[in-house]
Amino acid sequence: MRLLRSFDWRLLIIFFLVAGIVHLVMTFLAVNDTRASAYTRLAHTYPKNKMTIADAIAPRRQPLPFLAPDARYAFCPFETKNGTMRVKALLPDLGWTIGVYAPDGTNLYFAAASADRETTIDLSIISSEDRFQGLPVTNPANIDPQQTIAAAKGLVVVRAPDKGEPYRADELAVLAKAACKLGGA
């Protein structure tokens, strides 16, 4: 009992208060640390402004952690400083998705396939800067995209469910048709 009376409880309270402050500061700093973000990793791995089908997800072969092993992915890091990006993709069945993400992870656009019919995505990504980039080229074959979003740079991700070996060739063929190009796809 004498030990408890001689113990300075103020030191214990100060210790917990300082530990709580350090915990809060480190939590807020960790959120702002984007040196190894998903965009940074994929922008260094895949070519810019070109849709690339990633290898099948397997242990020790993942472009990003926590990707589902029962899906195939196509990635396109893009920049719109040299012109408008055109993204085209076909989402033939349930489980197929397309997303456009900003470098900080903000979702700019997302679409999922419908169960009843194929979903065709025709998206135009324009620069978010306020500078004039010229008038678009117009010709009879020029079809207006279904939707337009503004982003300086980011990442397009197409996800296809992997239904197994019998369907793999068809899934990869549809995934290979996904395009991400400057000017037009």
Secondary structure, DSSP 8 states (H G I E B T S, - for coil): -HHHHHS-HHHHHHHHHHHHHHHHHHHHHHHT--TT-HHHHHHHHS-TTS-EE----BTTB-SSTT--TTEEEEEEEEE-TTS-EEEEEEE-STT-EEEEE-TTS-EEEEEE--SSS-EEEEEEEE--SSS--------TT----SEEEE-SEEEEEEEEE---HHHHHHHHHHHHT-EEEES--
